[in-house]
Amino acid sequence: MGLNEREQRILDEIERQFYEEDPHLAESVAKAALVRPRQHRNLAIAGLAIGLVVMLYFLTQK
């Protein structure tokens, strides 16, 4: 569900104020939002691989 014109204007105004009040923080948040999904995916894949190795190790130790 999209935003109506009024809601979009309010959101744009909040974003503009955020960049004006603390540009460094705003840039950090913008960069973090772009990087996080890839990092989370990589961590999930690594965790899954490590978990499988540990599980196989203990299952073969009869």
N, CA, C and O atoms as a Tripos MOL2 file, in Angstrom:
@<TRIPOS>MOLECULE
protein
  248   247    62     0     0
PROTEIN
NO_CHARGES

@<TRIPOS>ATOM
      1 N           0.8400   -1.1740    0.0000 N.3       1 MET1
      2 CA          0.0000    0.0000    0.0000 C.3       1 MET1
      3 C           0.8850    1.2370    0.0000 C.2       1 MET1
      4 O           1.7170    1.4060    0.8920 O.2       1 MET1
      5 N           0.7140    2.0930   -0.9840 N.am      2 GLY2
      6 CA          1.5300    3.2840   -1.1150 C.3       2 GLY2
      7 C           1.0360    4.4220   -0.2420 C.2       2 GLY2
      8 O          -0.0410    4.3650    0.3520 O.2       2 GLY2
      9 N           1.8550    5.4480   -0.1850 N.am      3 LEU3
     10 CA          1.4960    6.6370    0.5830 C.3       3 LEU3
     11 C           0.6910    7.5900   -0.2840 C.2       3 LEU3
     12 O           0.9100    7.6810   -1.4920 O.2       3 LEU3
     13 N          -0.2450    8.3020    0.3410 N.am      4 ASN4
     14 CA         -0.9450    9.3280   -0.4170 C.3       4 ASN4
     15 C          -0.0570   10.5790   -0.4940 C.2       4 ASN4
     16 O           1.0040   10.6190    0.1290 O.2       4 ASN4
     17 N          -0.4760   11.5810   -1.2380 N.am      5 GLU5
     18 CA          0.3600   12.7740   -1.4490 C.3       5 GLU5
     19 C           0.7180   13.4670   -0.1450 C.2       5 GLU5
     20 O           1.8630   13.8750    0.0470 O.2       5 GLU5
     21 N          -0.2430   13.6020    0.7450 N.am      6 ARG6
     22 CA          0.0010   14.2800    2.0280 C.3       6 ARG6
     23 C           1.0460   13.5230    2.8460 C.2       6 ARG6
     24 O           1.9760   14.1250    3.3820 O.2       6 ARG6
     25 N           0.8930   12.2170    2.9370 N.am      7 GLU7
     26 CA          1.8450   11.4020    3.6960 C.3       7 GLU7
     27 C           3.2370   11.4690    3.0790 C.2       7 GLU7
     28 O           4.2320   11.5420    3.8010 O.2       7 GLU7
     29 N           3.3160   11.4450    1.7580 N.am      8 GLN8
     30 CA          4.6090   11.5180    1.0790 C.3       8 GLN8
     31 C           5.2800   12.8630    1.3390 C.2       8 GLN8
     32 O           6.4890   12.9150    1.5620 O.2       8 GLN8
     33 N           4.5030   13.9610    1.3140 N.am      9 ARG9
     34 CA          5.0650   15.2900    1.6030 C.3       9 ARG9
     35 C           5.6050   15.3490    3.0250 C.2       9 ARG9
     36 O           6.6860   15.8900    3.2590 O.2       9 ARG9
     37 N           4.8540   14.7920    3.9790 N.am     10 ILE10
     38 CA          5.2950   14.7810    5.3750 C.3      10 ILE10
     39 C           6.5850   13.9800    5.5070 C.2      10 ILE10
     40 O           7.5210   14.4180    6.1760 O.2      10 ILE10
     41 N           6.6370   12.8260    4.8830 N.am     11 LEU11
     42 CA          7.8340   11.9880    4.9360 C.3      11 LEU11
     43 C           9.0300   12.6930    4.3000 C.2      11 LEU11
     44 O          10.1370   12.6350    4.8350 O.2      11 LEU11
     45 N           8.8190   13.3550    3.1710 N.am     12 ASP12
     46 CA          9.8970   14.1070    2.5170 C.3      12 ASP12
     47 C          10.4030   15.2340    3.4110 C.2      12 ASP12
     48 O          11.6050   15.4910    3.4660 O.2      12 ASP12
     49 N           9.4930   15.9040    4.1100 N.am     13 GLU13
     50 CA          9.8770   16.9960    5.0110 C.3      13 GLU13
     51 C          10.6950   16.4660    6.1870 C.2      13 GLU13
     52 O          11.6900   17.0770    6.5770 O.2      13 GLU13
     53 N          10.2850   15.3500    6.7440 N.am     14 ILE14
     54 CA         11.0390   14.7350    7.8480 C.3      14 ILE14
     55 C          12.4410   14.3620    7.3770 C.2      14 ILE14
     56 O          13.4210   14.5990    8.0830 O.2      14 ILE14
     57 N          12.5340   13.7850    6.2000 N.am     15 GLU15
     58 CA         13.8360   13.3950    5.6560 C.3      15 GLU15
     59 C          14.7220   14.6150    5.4270 C.2      15 GLU15
     60 O          15.9090   14.5900    5.7510 O.2      15 GLU15
     61 N          14.1510   15.6820    4.8690 N.am     16 ARG16
     62 CA         14.9080   16.9120    4.6300 C.3      16 ARG16
     63 C          15.4320   17.4830    5.9430 C.2      16 ARG16
     64 O          16.5950   17.8800    6.0230 O.2      16 ARG16
     65 N          14.5870   17.5300    6.9740 N.am     17 GLN17
     66 CA         15.0040   18.0410    8.2780 C.3      17 GLN17
     67 C          16.0950   17.1660    8.8850 C.2      17 GLN17
     68 O          17.0360   17.6760    9.4920 O.2      17 GLN17
     69 N          15.9720   15.8800    8.7250 N.am     18 PHE18
     70 CA         16.9760   14.9510    9.2500 C.3      18 PHE18
     71 C          18.3420   15.2340    8.6310 C.2      18 PHE18
     72 O          19.3470   15.2860    9.3400 O.2      18 PHE18
     73 N          18.3820   15.4160    7.3080 N.am     19 TYR19
     74 CA         19.6400   15.7150    6.6300 C.3      19 TYR19
     75 C          20.1890   17.0730    7.0330 C.2      19 TYR19
     76 O          21.4060   17.2370    7.1230 O.2      19 TYR19
     77 N          19.3220   18.0530    7.2800 N.am     20 GLU20
     78 CA         19.7780   19.3830    7.6870 C.3      20 GLU20
     79 C          20.3210   19.3860    9.1050 C.2      20 GLU20
     80 O          21.3380   20.0260    9.3720 O.2      20 GLU20
     81 N          19.6620   18.6820   10.0200 N.am     21 GLU21
     82 CA         20.0430   18.7040   11.4270 C.3      21 GLU21
     83 C          21.3100   17.9050   11.7060 C.2      21 GLU21
     84 O          22.1420   18.3300   12.5080 O.2      21 GLU21
     85 N          21.4660   16.7730   11.0670 N.am     22 ASP22
     86 CA         22.6460   15.9380   11.3170 C.3      22 ASP22
     87 C          23.0270   15.1940   10.0400 C.2      22 ASP22
     88 O          22.7070   14.0160    9.8830 O.2      22 ASP22
     89 N          23.7130   15.8870    9.1260 N.am     23 PRO23
     90 CA         24.0380   15.2560    7.8430 C.3      23 PRO23
     91 C          24.9290   14.0220    7.9840 C.2      23 PRO23
     92 O          24.7930   13.0640    7.2230 O.2      23 PRO23
     93 N          25.8370   14.0490    8.9580 N.am     24 HIS24
     94 CA         26.7300   12.8950    9.1440 C.3      24 HIS24
     95 C          25.9320   11.6480    9.5360 C.2      24 HIS24
     96 O          26.1330   10.5710    8.9750 O.2      24 HIS24
     97 N          25.0360   11.8040   10.4950 N.am     25 LEU25
     98 CA         24.2060   10.6750   10.9180 C.3      25 LEU25
     99 C          23.3000   10.2140    9.7800 C.2      25 LEU25
    100 O          23.1160    9.0150    9.5740 O.2      25 LEU25
    101 N          22.7400   11.1590    9.0490 N.am     26 ALA26
    102 CA         21.8550   10.8120    7.9340 C.3      26 ALA26
    103 C          22.6010    9.9940    6.8800 C.2      26 ALA26
    104 O          22.0640    9.0160    6.3610 O.2      26 ALA26
    105 N          23.8290   10.3880    6.5640 N.am     27 GLU27
    106 CA         24.6250    9.6280    5.5930 C.3      27 GLU27
    107 C          24.9660    8.2430    6.1300 C.2      27 GLU27
    108 O          24.9310    7.2620    5.3870 O.2      27 GLU27
    109 N          25.2950    8.1600    7.4200 N.am     28 SER28
    110 CA         25.6070    6.8590    8.0230 C.3      28 SER28
    111 C          24.4080    5.9210    7.9640 C.2      28 SER28
    112 O          24.5490    4.7390    7.6510 O.2      28 SER28
    113 N          23.2350    6.4520    8.2640 N.am     29 VAL29
    114 CA         22.0180    5.6370    8.2220 C.3      29 VAL29
    115 C          21.7310    5.1870    6.7960 C.2      29 VAL29
    116 O          21.3580    4.0360    6.5690 O.2      29 VAL29
    117 N          21.9020    6.0860    5.8430 N.am     30 ALA30
    118 CA         21.6420    5.7450    4.4390 C.3      30 ALA30
    119 C          22.5890    4.6470    3.9630 C.2      30 ALA30
    120 O          22.1650    3.7220    3.2710 O.2      30 ALA30
    121 N          23.8630    4.7410    4.3260 N.am     31 LYS31
    122 CA         24.8310    3.7180    3.9230 C.3      31 LYS31
    123 C          24.5600    2.3950    4.6230 C.2      31 LYS31
    124 O          24.6650    1.3340    4.0080 O.2      31 LYS31
    125 N          24.2130    2.4490    5.9000 N.am     32 ALA32
    126 CA         23.9470    1.2260    6.6590 C.3      32 ALA32
    127 C          22.7410    0.4930    6.0880 C.2      32 ALA32
    128 O          22.7220   -0.7380    6.0530 O.2      32 ALA32
    129 N          21.7590    1.2230    5.6510 N.am     33 ALA33
    130 CA         20.5570    0.5950    5.0950 C.3      33 ALA33
    131 C          20.8700   -0.1630    3.8150 C.2      33 ALA33
    132 O          20.1940   -1.1420    3.5000 O.2      33 ALA33
    133 N          21.8780    0.2680    3.0760 N.am     34 LEU34
    134 CA         22.2320   -0.4000    1.8300 C.3      34 LEU34
    135 C          23.1170   -1.6160    2.0570 C.2      34 LEU34
    136 O          23.0830   -2.5610    1.2690 O.2      34 LEU34
    137 N          23.9080   -1.6030    3.1220 N.am     35 VAL35
    138 CA         24.8910   -2.6580    3.3470 C.3      35 VAL35
    139 C          24.3170   -3.8200    4.1530 C.2      35 VAL35
    140 O          24.6890   -4.9680    3.9100 O.2      35 VAL35
    141 N          23.4560   -3.5650    5.0690 N.am     36 ARG36
    142 CA         22.9950   -4.5780    6.0150 C.3      36 ARG36
    143 C          22.4140   -5.8570    5.4070 C.2      36 ARG36
    144 O          22.8020   -6.9420    5.8390 O.2      36 ARG36
    145 N          21.5190   -5.7910    4.4440 N.am     37 PRO37
    146 CA         20.9350   -7.0500    3.9580 C.3      37 PRO37
    147 C          21.9820   -8.0290    3.4280 C.2      37 PRO37
    148 O          21.8680   -9.2340    3.6530 O.2      37 PRO37
    149 N          22.9820   -7.5330    2.7380 N.am     38 ARG38
    150 CA         24.0260   -8.4130    2.2080 C.3      38 ARG38
    151 C          24.8270   -9.0200    3.3540 C.2      38 ARG38
    152 O          25.1330  -10.2120    3.3340 O.2      38 ARG38
    153 N          25.1680   -8.2090    4.3500 N.am     39 GLN39
    154 CA         25.9280   -8.7250    5.4850 C.3      39 GLN39
    155 C          25.1160   -9.7650    6.2460 C.2      39 GLN39
    156 O          25.6540  -10.7930    6.6550 O.2      39 GLN39
    157 N          23.8340   -9.5080    6.4380 N.am     40 HIS40
    158 CA         22.9970  -10.4720    7.1470 C.3      40 HIS40
    159 C          22.9070  -11.7850    6.3810 C.2      40 HIS40
    160 O          22.9480  -12.8590    6.9810 O.2      40 HIS40
    161 N          22.7850  -11.7050    5.0630 N.am     41 ARG41
    162 CA         22.7210  -12.9170    4.2520 C.3      41 ARG41
    163 C          24.0220  -13.7050    4.3820 C.2      41 ARG41
    164 O          23.9970  -14.9220    4.5630 O.2      41 ARG41
    165 N          25.1490  -13.0170    4.2900 N.am     42 ASN42
    166 CA         26.4400  -13.6980    4.3900 C.3      42 ASN42
    167 C          26.6240  -14.3350    5.7640 C.2      42 ASN42
    168 O          27.1290  -15.4530    5.8620 O.2      42 ASN42
    169 N          26.2210  -13.6390    6.8220 N.am     43 LEU43
    170 CA         26.3270  -14.2100    8.1620 C.3      43 LEU43
    171 C          25.4110  -15.4220    8.3170 C.2      43 LEU43
    172 O          25.7840  -16.4030    8.9610 O.2      43 LEU43
    173 N          24.2340  -15.3590    7.7410 N.am     44 ALA44
    174 CA         23.3080  -16.4890    7.8190 C.3      44 ALA44
    175 C          23.8720  -17.7030    7.0940 C.2      44 ALA44
    176 O          23.7760  -18.8230    7.5960 O.2      44 ALA44
    177 N          24.4510  -17.4960    5.9360 N.am     45 ILE45
    178 CA         25.0460  -18.6000    5.1770 C.3      45 ILE45
    179 C          26.2250  -19.1930    5.9360 C.2      45 ILE45
    180 O          26.3670  -20.4130    6.0090 O.2      45 ILE45
    181 N          27.0720  -18.3340    6.5020 N.am     46 ALA46
    182 CA         28.2200  -18.8220    7.2700 C.3      46 ALA46
    183 C          27.7480  -19.5900    8.5010 C.2      46 ALA46
    184 O          28.2990  -20.6440    8.8200 O.2      46 ALA46
    185 N          26.7420  -19.0770    9.1910 N.am     47 GLY47
    186 CA         26.2090  -19.7600   10.3690 C.3      47 GLY47
    187 C          25.6210  -21.1110   10.0230 C.2      47 GLY47
    188 O          25.8060  -22.0820   10.7570 O.2      47 GLY47
    189 N          24.9180  -21.1780    8.9150 N.am     48 LEU48
    190 CA         24.3440  -22.4430    8.4650 C.3      48 LEU48
    191 C          25.4430  -23.4520    8.1470 C.2      48 LEU48
    192 O          25.3510  -24.6160    8.5370 O.2      48 LEU48
    193 N          26.4720  -23.0150    7.4460 N.am     49 ALA49
    194 CA         27.5750  -23.9140    7.0900 C.3      49 ALA49
    195 C          28.2880  -24.4200    8.3390 C.2      49 ALA49
    196 O          28.5850  -25.6110    8.4430 O.2      49 ALA49
    197 N          28.5620  -23.5370    9.2750 N.am     50 ILE50
    198 CA         29.2360  -23.9470   10.5120 C.3      50 ILE50
    199 C          28.3450  -24.9030   11.3020 C.2      50 ILE50
    200 O          28.8240  -25.8980   11.8440 O.2      50 ILE50
    201 N          27.0580  -24.6020   11.3640 N.am     51 GLY51
    202 CA         26.1220  -25.4810   12.0670 C.3      51 GLY51
    203 C          26.0770  -26.8720   11.4610 C.2      51 GLY51
    204 O          26.0490  -27.8640   12.1880 O.2      51 GLY51
    205 N          26.0690  -26.9540   10.1390 N.am     52 LEU52
    206 CA         26.0640  -28.2590    9.4750 C.3      52 LEU52
    207 C          27.3410  -29.0420    9.7620 C.2      52 LEU52
    208 O          27.2910  -30.2490   10.0000 O.2      52 LEU52
    209 N          28.4730  -28.3650    9.7390 N.am     53 VAL53
    210 CA         29.7480  -29.0340   10.0230 C.3      53 VAL53
    211 C          29.7590  -29.5610   11.4500 C.2      53 VAL53
    212 O          30.1590  -30.7020   11.6850 O.2      53 VAL53
    213 N          29.3260  -28.7480   12.4020 N.am     54 VAL54
    214 CA         29.2950  -29.1810   13.8020 C.3      54 VAL54
    215 C          28.3250  -30.3480   13.9760 C.2      54 VAL54
    216 O          28.6450  -31.3150   14.6670 O.2      54 VAL54
    217 N          27.1590  -30.2700   13.3660 N.am     55 MET55
    218 CA         26.1750  -31.3440   13.4660 C.3      55 MET55
    219 C          26.7300  -32.6470   12.8830 C.2      55 MET55
    220 O          26.5980  -33.7040   13.4990 O.2      55 MET55
    221 N          27.3440  -32.5770   11.7120 N.am     56 LEU56
    222 CA         27.9220  -33.7760   11.1040 C.3      56 LEU56
    223 C          29.0470  -34.3460   11.9560 C.2      56 LEU56
    224 O          29.1870  -35.5640   12.0650 O.2      56 LEU56
    225 N          29.8430  -33.4830   12.5560 N.am     57 TYR57
    226 CA         30.9290  -33.9410   13.4220 C.3      57 TYR57
    227 C          30.3680  -34.7610   14.5880 C.2      57 TYR57
    228 O          30.8500  -35.8600   14.8620 O.2      57 TYR57
    229 N          29.3570  -34.2300   15.2700 N.am     58 PHE58
    230 CA         28.8090  -34.9310   16.4250 C.3      58 PHE58
    231 C          28.0080  -36.1710   16.0330 C.2      58 PHE58
    232 O          27.9630  -37.1360   16.7960 O.2      58 PHE58
    233 N          27.3870  -36.1640   14.8800 N.am     59 LEU59
    234 CA         26.6430  -37.3480   14.4460 C.3      59 LEU59
    235 C          27.5720  -38.5000   14.0720 C.2      59 LEU59
    236 O          27.1770  -39.6620   14.1670 O.2      59 LEU59
    237 N          28.7830  -38.2010   13.6550 N.am     60 THR60
    238 CA         29.7270  -39.2530   13.2700 C.3      60 THR60
    239 C          30.5870  -39.7140   14.4400 C.2      60 THR60
    240 O          31.4180  -40.6050   14.2610 O.2      60 THR60
    241 N          30.4220  -39.1510   15.6140 N.am     61 GLN61
    242 CA         31.2210  -39.5080   16.7900 C.3      61 GLN61
    243 C          30.4840  -40.5040   17.6830 C.2      61 GLN61
    244 O          30.2190  -40.2070   18.8480 O.2      61 GLN61
    245 N          30.1550  -41.6620   17.1600 N.am     62 LYS62
    246 CA         29.4460  -42.6710   17.9610 C.3      62 LYS62
    247 C          30.3810  -43.4520   18.7570 C.2      62 LYS62
    248 O          29.9680  -44.3480   19.4930 O.2      62 LYS62
@<TRIPOS>BOND
     1     1     2 1
     2     2     3 1
     3     3     4 2
     4     3     5 am
     5     5     6 1
     6     6     7 1
     7     7     8 2
     8     7     9 am
     9     9    10 1
    10    10    11 1
    11    11    12 2
    12    11    13 am
    13    13    14 1
    14    14    15 1
    15    15    16 2
    16    15    17 am
    17    17    18 1
    18    18    19 1
    19    19    20 2
    20    19    21 am
    21    21    22 1
    22    22    23 1
    23    23    24 2
    24    23    25 am
    25    25    26 1
    26    26    27 1
    27    27    28 2
    28    27    29 am
    29    29    30 1
    30    30    31 1
    31    31    32 2
    32    31    33 am
    33    33    34 1
    34    34    35 1
    35    35    36 2
    36    35    37 am
    37    37    38 1
    38    38    39 1
    39    39    40 2
    40    39    41 am
    41    41    42 1
    42    42    43 1
    43    43    44 2
    44    43    45 am
    45    45    46 1
    46    46    47 1
    47    47    48 2
    48    47    49 am
    49    49    50 1
    50    50    51 1
    51    51    52 2
    52    51    53 am
    53    53    54 1
    54    54    55 1
    55    55    56 2
    56    55    57 am
    57    57    58 1
    58    58    59 1
    59    59    60 2
    60    59    61 am
    61    61    62 1
    62    62    63 1
    63    63    64 2
    64    63    65 am
    65    65    66 1
    66    66    67 1
    67    67    68 2
    68    67    69 am
    69    69    70 1
    70    70    71 1
    71    71    72 2
    72    71    73 am
    73    73    74 1
    74    74    75 1
    75    75    76 2
    76    75    77 am
    77    77    78 1
    78    78    79 1
    79    79    80 2
    80    79    81 am
    81    81    82 1
    82    82    83 1
    83    83    84 2
    84    83    85 am
    85    85    86 1
    86    86    87 1
    87    87    88 2
    88    87    89 am
    89    89    90 1
    90    90    91 1
    91    91    92 2
    92    91    93 am
    93    93    94 1
    94    94    95 1
    95    95    96 2
    96    95    97 am
    97    97    98 1
    98    98    99 1
    99    99   100 2
   100    99   101 am
   101   101   102 1
   102   102   103 1
   103   103   104 2
   104   103   105 am
   105   105   106 1
   106   106   107 1
   107   107   108 2
   108   107   109 am
   109   109   110 1
   110   110   111 1
   111   111   112 2
   112   111   113 am
   113   113   114 1
   114   114   115 1
   115   115   116 2
   116   115   117 am
   117   117   118 1
   118   118   119 1
   119   119   120 2
   120   119   121 am
   121   121   122 1
   122   122   123 1
   123   123   124 2
   124   123   125 am
   125   125   126 1
   126   126   127 1
   127   127   128 2
   128   127   129 am
   129   129   130 1
   130   130   131 1
   131   131   132 2
   132   131   133 am
   133   133   134 1
   134   134   135 1
   135   135   136 2
   136   135   137 am
   137   137   138 1
   138   138   139 1
   139   139   140 2
   140   139   141 am
   141   141   142 1
   142   142   143 1
   143   143   144 2
   144   143   145 am
   145   145   146 1
   146   146   147 1
   147   147   148 2
   148   147   149 am
   149   149   150 1
   150   150   151 1
   151   151   152 2
   152   151   153 am
   153   153   154 1
   154   154   155 1
   155   155   156 2
   156   155   157 am
   157   157   158 1
   158   158   159 1
   159   159   160 2
   160   159   161 am
   161   161   162 1
   162   162   163 1
   163   163   164 2
   164   163   165 am
   165   165   166 1
   166   166   167 1
   167   167   168 2
   168   167   169 am
   169   169   170 1
   170   170   171 1
   171   171   172 2
   172   171   173 am
   173   173   174 1
   174   174   175 1
   175   175   176 2
   176   175   177 am
   177   177   178 1
   178   178   179 1
   179   179   180 2
   180   179   181 am
   181   181   182 1
   182   182   183 1
   183   183   184 2
   184   183   185 am
   185   185   186 1
   186   186   187 1
   187   187   188 2
   188   187   189 am
   189   189   190 1
   190   190   191 1
   191   191   192 2
   192   191   193 am
   193   193   194 1
   194   194   195 1
   195   195   196 2
   196   195   197 am
   197   197   198 1
   198   198   199 1
   199   199   200 2
   200   199   201 am
   201   201   202 1
   202   202   203 1
   203   203   204 2
   204   203   205 am
   205   205   206 1
   206   206   207 1
   207   207   208 2
   208   207   209 am
   209   209   210 1
   210   210   211 1
   211   211   212 2
   212   211   213 am
   213   213   214 1
   214   214   215 1
   215   215   216 2
   216   215   217 am
   217   217   218 1
   218   218   219 1
   219   219   220 2
   220   219   221 am
   221   221   222 1
   222   222   223 1
   223   223   224 2
   224   223   225 am
   225   225   226 1
   226   226   227 1
   227   227   228 2
   228   227   229 am
   229   229   230 1
   230   230   231 1
   231   231   232 2
   232   231   233 am
   233   233   234 1
   234   234   235 1
   235   235   236 2
   236   235   237 am
   237   237   238 1
   238   238   239 1
   239   239   240 2
   240   239   241 am
   241   241   242 1
   242   242   243 1
   243   243   244 2
   244   243   245 am
   245   245   246 1
   246   246   247 1
   247   247   248 2
@<TRIPOS>SUBSTRUCTURE
     1 MET1         2 RESIDUE 1 A MET
     2 GLY2         6 RESIDUE 1 A GLY
     3 LEU3        10 RESIDUE 1 A LEU
     4 ASN4        14 RESIDUE 1 A ASN
     5 GLU5        18 RESIDUE 1 A GLU
     6 ARG6        22 RESIDUE 1 A ARG
     7 GLU7        26 RESIDUE 1 A GLU
     8 GLN8        30 RESIDUE 1 A GLN
     9 ARG9        34 RESIDUE 1 A ARG
    10 ILE10       38 RESIDUE 1 A ILE
    11 LEU11       42 RESIDUE 1 A LEU
    12 ASP12       46 RESIDUE 1 A ASP
    13 GLU13       50 RESIDUE 1 A GLU
    14 ILE14       54 RESIDUE 1 A ILE
    15 GLU15       58 RESIDUE 1 A GLU
    16 ARG16       62 RESIDUE 1 A ARG
    17 GLN17       66 RESIDUE 1 A GLN
    18 PHE18       70 RESIDUE 1 A PHE
    19 TYR19       74 RESIDUE 1 A TYR
    20 GLU20       78 RESIDUE 1 A GLU
    21 GLU21       82 RESIDUE 1 A GLU
    22 ASP22       86 RESIDUE 1 A ASP
    23 PRO23       90 RESIDUE 1 A PRO
    24 HIS24       94 RESIDUE 1 A HIS
    25 LEU25       98 RESIDUE 1 A LEU
    26 ALA26      102 RESIDUE 1 A ALA
    27 GLU27      106 RESIDUE 1 A GLU
    28 SER28      110 RESIDUE 1 A SER
    29 VAL29      114 RESIDUE 1 A VAL
    30 ALA30      118 RESIDUE 1 A ALA
    31 LYS31      122 RESIDUE 1 A LYS
    32 ALA32      126 RESIDUE 1 A ALA
    33 ALA33      130 RESIDUE 1 A ALA
    34 LEU34      134 RESIDUE 1 A LEU
    35 VAL35      138 RESIDUE 1 A VAL
    36 ARG36      142 RESIDUE 1 A ARG
    37 PRO37      146 RESIDUE 1 A PRO
    38 ARG38      150 RESIDUE 1 A ARG
    39 GLN39      154 RESIDUE 1 A GLN
    40 HIS40      158 RESIDUE 1 A HIS
    41 ARG41      162 RESIDUE 1 A ARG
    42 ASN42      166 RESIDUE 1 A ASN
    43 LEU43      170 RESIDUE 1 A LEU
    44 ALA44      174 RESIDUE 1 A ALA
    45 ILE45      178 RESIDUE 1 A ILE
    46 ALA46      182 RESIDUE 1 A ALA
    47 GLY47      186 RESIDUE 1 A GLY
    48 LEU48      190 RESIDUE 1 A LEU
    49 ALA49      194 RESIDUE 1 A ALA
    50 ILE50      198 RESIDUE 1 A ILE
    51 GLY51      202 RESIDUE 1 A GLY
    52 LEU52      206 RESIDUE 1 A LEU
    53 VAL53      210 RESIDUE 1 A VAL
    54 VAL54      214 RESIDUE 1 A VAL
    55 MET55      218 RESIDUE 1 A MET
    56 LEU56      222 RESIDUE 1 A LEU
    57 TYR57      226 RESIDUE 1 A TYR
    58 PHE58      230 RESIDUE 1 A PHE
    59 LEU59      234 RESIDUE 1 A LEU
    60 THR60      238 RESIDUE 1 A THR
    61 GLN61      242 RESIDUE 1 A GLN
    62 LYS62      246 RESIDUE 1 A LYS
